């Protein structure tokens, strides 16, 4: 018999991207205050332009700071517990499909789909890869998870489910510009 598996995420880990955006958002206001506002050789038009950039960047930083505040002041944890017969996935901030409490017998398989798409930027076209995590249930429903909102990487939870004899599969889908076949292709089981 496989013992109970607990996967937990700290509030710092959940808020890490928000912290990065706060730091990034503070660059323009700090640059404006210390370098541009006091510079006599910069014309008024450019000072106003830089001030607008500093205001927009500061607004981004404040928005992300509010998200961090919410994460740290919300009671509860981001924790997935997989026992002998249940998956209990708790989140401190509820999101689509989470929190979840479901019997392992109701889960047919877990699936991670890696999708490749063609993106464009100033350097031209490039390939972007995204992941989608799905739980396929025995009643034909498919439950998807947003990795950022879940607080815990679904891959870790699905690996733990594989230890409880639930199939965990990796599939890929090539949706790039010149792809001849865009169907899903099985890669491997965990």
C-alpha positions in Angstrom: 0.0 0.0 0.0 1.3 3.4 -0.9 1.4 6.0 1.8 -0.3 9.4 1.8 1.6 12.0 -0.3 1.5 15.7 0.6 2.7 18.4 -1.8 2.8 21.9 -0.3 3.7 25.3 -1.7 4.8 28.3 0.4 3.3 31.8 0.0 6.6 33.0 -1.2 6.6 30.5 -4.0 3.1 31.4 -5.0 3.9 35.1 -5.0 7.3 34.9 -6.7 6.3 36.2 -10.2 4.3 39.0 -8.6 7.5 40.0 -6.7 9.5 40.1 -9.9 6.8 42.3 -11.5 6.9 44.7 -8.5 10.7 45.0 -8.9 10.4 45.5 -12.6 7.6 48.0 -12.2 9.7 50.1 -9.8 12.6 50.6 -12.2 11.0 53.5 -14.2 9.8 55.5 -11.2 13.2 55.2 -9.5 15.0 56.1 -12.7 12.7 59.1 -13.2 13.2 60.4 -9.6 16.9 60.0 -9.4 18.1 60.5 -13.0 15.6 62.3 -15.2 13.6 64.7 -13.1 16.7 66.5 -11.7 18.6 66.5 -15.1 18.8 70.0 -16.6 19.8 68.9 -20.0 16.6 66.9 -20.7 13.8 68.9 -22.3 10.3 69.3 -20.8 8.7 67.1 -23.5 10.9 64.1 -22.7 10.5 64.7 -18.9 6.7 64.5 -19.4 7.1 61.4 -21.5 9.4 59.7 -18.9 7.0 60.8 -16.2 4.1 59.0 -18.0 6.2 55.9 -18.3 7.0 56.1 -14.6 3.3 56.5 -13.7 2.3 53.5 -15.8 5.1 51.4 -14.5 4.3 52.4 -10.9 0.7 51.4 -11.5 1.8 47.9 -12.6 4.0 47.7 -9.5 1.1 48.7 -7.3 -1.3 46.2 -8.9 1.2 43.4 -8.4 1.9 44.6 -4.8 -1.9 44.3 -4.1 -1.7 40.7 -5.3 1.2 39.9 -3.1 -0.6 41.5 -0.1 -3.7 39.3 -0.9 -1.5 36.2 -1.1 0.2 36.9 2.2 -3.0 37.9 4.1 -5.2 35.0 2.9 -5.5 32.3 5.5 -4.9 28.8 4.3 -2.4 26.9 2.3 -1.7 25.6 -1.2 -1.5 21.9 -0.5 -2.4 18.7 -2.4 -2.9 15.6 -0.4 -3.2 12.2 -2.1 -4.3 9.4 0.1 -5.4 5.9 -0.4 -8.6 6.8 -2.1 -8.8 10.7 -2.5 -7.2 13.7 -4.0 -7.6 16.8 -1.9 -6.2 19.9 -3.5 -6.6 23.0 -1.4 -5.8 26.5 -2.4 -5.8 29.6 -0.3 -7.3 31.7 -3.1 -10.1 29.7 -5.0 -9.8 29.6 -8.7 -11.3 27.6 -11.6 -11.6 23.9 -10.6 -9.8 24.4 -7.3 -10.1 23.6 -4.4 -10.9 20.0 -5.3 -11.8 16.9 -3.4 -12.3 13.9 -5.6 -12.0 10.1 -5.3 -9.1 8.5 -7.0 -11.5 6.0 -8.5 -13.2 8.9 -10.4 -9.9 9.7 -12.2 -9.3 7.9 -15.5 -5.9 9.5 -16.3 -3.8 12.7 -15.9 -2.5 14.4 -19.0 0.1 17.1 -19.7 -0.2 18.5 -23.2 2.8 20.5 -24.6 1.6 22.8 -27.5 4.0 24.5 -29.9 2.9 27.6 -31.7 4.5 30.1 -34.0 4.9 33.5 -32.4 6.3 36.7 -33.9 8.2 39.6 -32.4 10.7 42.2 -33.6 13.2 39.5 -34.4 10.8 37.6 -36.6 9.0 34.3 -36.1 9.9 31.9 -33.3 8.4 28.8 -31.6 6.5 29.2 -28.3 5.7 26.3 -26.1 2.9 26.2 -23.6 1.6 23.5 -21.3 -2.0 22.4 -20.4 -2.7 20.1 -17.5 -5.9 18.0 -17.6 -7.5 15.4 -15.4 -9.8 13.1 -17.4 -12.6 11.7 -15.2 -14.5 8.4 -15.6 -17.7 10.4 -16.3 -16.1 11.9 -19.5 -15.5 15.3 -17.9 -12.1 17.0 -18.3 -10.8 19.2 -15.6 -8.1 21.7 -16.6 -5.7 23.6 -14.3 -4.0 27.0 -14.6 -0.5 26.4 -13.3 -0.1 29.9 -11.9 -3.4 30.0 -10.0 -3.1 26.4 -8.7 -0.1 27.5 -6.6 1.4 24.0 -7.0 2.9 22.8 -10.2 0.3 20.2 -11.5 3.1 18.1 -12.9 4.2 17.3 -9.3 0.6 16.4 -8.3 0.2 14.2 -11.4 3.5 12.4 -10.7 2.2 11.6 -7.2 -1.1 10.3 -8.8 1.0 8.0 -11.0 2.4 6.4 -7.8 -1.2 5.6 -7.0 -1.6 3.7 -10.3 -3.4 6.6 -12.2 -2.0 6.9 -15.7 -0.1 10.1 -16.3 0.7 10.8 -20.0 2.7 13.4 -21.9 1.3 14.4 -25.2 2.5 17.0 -27.7 0.8 19.0 -30.4 2.6 20.9 -33.1 0.5 24.0 -34.1 3.3 25.9 -35.7 2.9 27.8 -38.9 4.1 25.2 -41.4 2.9 22.1 -39.5 1.3 19.5 -41.7 -0.1 17.5 -38.8 -1.7 19.3 -35.8 -3.1 16.3 -34.1 -2.0 15.3 -30.6 0.9 12.8 -30.4 1.5 10.6 -27.5 5.1 10.9 -26.1 5.3 8.8 -22.9 3.8 7.7 -19.7 5.1 8.4 -16.3 
